[in-house]
């Protein structure tokens, strides 16, 4: 089977169409290939002169033909994450960034990562609003959001949790789930960990956390859980798995008990709970 695909002044000629390989020739500029890997799935590769814009147009044409005429359900592009021009071709051709396979390629004896970009036959086209925003969302940075709650007693002490996974005492709360607003995440974590979600009275601090011990950077919101009689501990029930025990601790006795981050910022928050603290790694900006 032969075919000729056109997009304005760009023409692709289907010069080879076997069971596992389709080759589209772009004049003397090079080729775009679709290699079948499993049933309904193929990998798109190109070797073209003429720059990334030409490659983008050629890959779009070849992909549309592979979906419409060759019966593919999914196509993917695999590139070295350091090859930014190839990554841009993938995105602008309609392929969403799906992840990185660490050390999946061997180049000149060196293990290299492989970034995977994928497109399904039923994905919105990249020239539509939904298609473009979905593509950009797949490629733009994403940060974790953490929501913790600062609960105080009438003596000015702070409620800290003894957790099962580290030595440092920790505030109630945790990581916000996808499609969950931070306040809801803080309340959900409190209820899961302590059996009761105390009312949130506002935001005490917004903190940026740099990379640490394998974690990527994150934004943390610290909510005001209010001031309570010390006896409220009797109504809280640690889950016994993640949270082993809870207790009140004085601001001047936190050194060595909590992480260096919390040792820096908790005394600030407890000293001025009526102020919104804008922090970077626990230090006022």
N, C-alpha and C positions, 0 to 999 in steps of 0.2 A: 504494500500500500504506500502510495506517495501522497503528499499534501503540501500545499503552499500556504503559509500563514503571513498575513500582512498587518502592519500597524503604521499607517502613514508611509514614510519612506523606508520602513524596516520590513524586510522579508525574511522569513525562516522557511527553509525547505526541509521536509522530512525525508532524509536520505537513507535511513536505516530503521526498520521497524520489526524487530524480532520479539520473541516471547518475553525476554527479560531486558531488552535494551531498545530504546528509541533515541535516534540521533537527529537533531535539528541543526542544519548548517546555516550560518549567517554569512553568506557570500564567502569572501576571503578573510573574514574577521575571526572565524572560529566556530565553535559548536556549543550547543546546549544538549545535555544528555539526561534522560530519565531512565534510571536503572531500577528494575523491579527487585525488591528484597524479599517480600512475602506477598501472599495473595492480596491484591488491592492496594499495596503500599510500595512506594518508590522513593528513591533518592535523586534529587536534582543536582547536577554539577555543570559547571560551565568553564570554558577556556576561551575567552574573547578579548580581542583588542577593541579599543574605542571608548573605554572608560565605564564607570559604574552606571551612568544613565542608560547607555546602550544595553548593558548586561541586565539591568532591571526590566527594561521593555522586552528583551528576548526571553527572560525567565518567565515573565507574566504570560506571554504568548504560548510558550511551550507548556506551562502548567495548565492553562485553560484547555489546551488541546488534550493533554493527558487526562484531565478530569472528564471532559466532554466526549472524546472519541475513543480513548484507550481504556476507559473503564476504571481508572484509579479512584480509590476512596480517600487516600491520604498520601501526601507528598511531604518530604522533609529535606532540609538543607543542613549540612554539617560543615562548620567552619572553625578554624582556629580563632578563639576569642580575641587574639591580638590583631587579627585582620579586620579592622573596623570597616573598611570599604566593602568587604564581602558581607559583613553583618548588615550594613545599610541596604545592600542589594536584596538580601533576604527579607528584611522588614518591609521595604518599599514594594516588594513583589507580592506581599500578602501573607508572608510566613511569620507566625508568632514565635517569639523566643520562649522555649519550653524548659530549658535547663542546660546544665553543663555536665558532661561526662568527664570526670577527672582522670587524666592519664590514659584516655582511650585511644590515642594515636601515638605511633612511634615514628619520629622523624629524625634521621641522622643519629640514631642511637639514643635519642632523648624522648622521654615520655611527655606528651603534650595534651592539654585539655581539648575537648571538642564541644563547641556550643551547638545545640540542636534547635532548629527552627522548623515548625510544622504548620501544615495547612490541610484542612479537611475539605472535601468537595462541597460540604454544606456551610462552610464559613462565609460570612458576609465579605463581599469583595472589597479590596483595599481602597477603591475610589468612592466608597460610600462612607457616611459619617460613622456608623456603627463599626464598619470594618476598620477604619483608620484609628478610631479611639481604642478599639480592642488591641490593635497592633501596638500602639504606643504604650498602652498599659502593660503589655507583656515585656516591653523592653526598658521602661523607666525604673529607677531605683525604688525599692520598697523597704521601709523601716518597720521594725517591731515597735509596737506601742505597749507599754507596761503601765498598769494602774494599781497603785498601792494606797492604803488608807492609814492615816495617822489618827489613832484613837488615844485620847488623853484621859487621865482621871483628875479628880479635884485637887490632887497634890502636885499636879504638873508632870506626872510620870507618863511614859508612853507604853502602849501595849505592843509587845514583841512576841513573835512565835518561835518556838524551837522546832526546826524542820528536820526531816529525816535525811536530807540529801547533802547537808553541809553543816559546818560548825557554827557559822555566823547566825545570830538571831535575825529574824526578818520581819518586816511589816506585813500585815494581812494584804492579800491581793495577788496579782500575777499578770500574765500576758493576756492582752485583749484578743479575742477571736476575730477572724475575718467577718466583716459585715456586722460587727458589734460596736456600739459606741463605747468610749472609755468608761463613762460612769456606770453603764450597765455591766461592763466587764468587771469593774471593781466590786460592785454589789454581788454579782454572781460568784466571784472568787471568794468573797467573805462568807457567803452562805454555804458554799461547798466546803470550805475549810473549817468554819467555826459554827455552822448550823444556824447562823443569824446574820442578816444583812442590816447593819446599823445605817441610819439615815446619813446621807452625804450632805454636808452643809456648804460646800464650796470647794474651790481649788486652793491648796496651800502653795504648791510649787509646780513648775514645769522644768524638767531637767533633761539635758542631753547627755547620753552615756556613750563614750567611745568604745571601740572594740576592746574586748577583755576576755581572756581565757577561752578562746574559741567562739565567743558570742560576737555577732556583728553589732554595729552601733544601733542605738535605740532612743526613742523618746519616752520619757517616764512622766506620768502625771500623778502627783500626790494629792489625794483628797483629804479634806477635813472630816474626820469621823465623829467630831464633837467631844465634849467633856462629860464624863460619866462617873457615877459613884464607883469606887473600887469593887464593890460587890457584884458588878455586872459580869465579872468573870464566871460567876456561878451559873449564869444563863447561857454562856458560850460553851460549845462542845467541840473541841478539836477532833478532826476526823480520824486521828490515830494512824494514818498512813503517811500523809505528807506533813501534817502538823501534829507533833507529838505532845506539846504542852504550850501554854501561854502564861504570861505574867507581866506585871508592871515593872518598868525600869526608869530610874532617874536619869535626866539628861547629862548629869556630870559623871555617870558611871557607865557610859557606852563604849569607851575606848577598850578595844580588845574583845568586846562582846558582840559588836556588829561589824560589818564590813568597813574598810576605810572610807568608802563612799558615804555610808550612813553616819559614820562617826563625824564626818565633815558637816553634813547638811542637817541632820536631825536637831542638834542644839540650836541652829539658826531658826529652824521652823518652830521649835517649841518656845523659843524666846520671843518670837514675834508671829504668833498664829493669825493675827489679823491682817497680815501683809502677804501679797502675792509675790513669791520668790521666783525670780527668773535665774535659772542655774545652768552651768555647764560643768558636768562631771562633779556635781555637788558644791561647786563654788559660785558665788554670785557673779553675774555678768555686769 
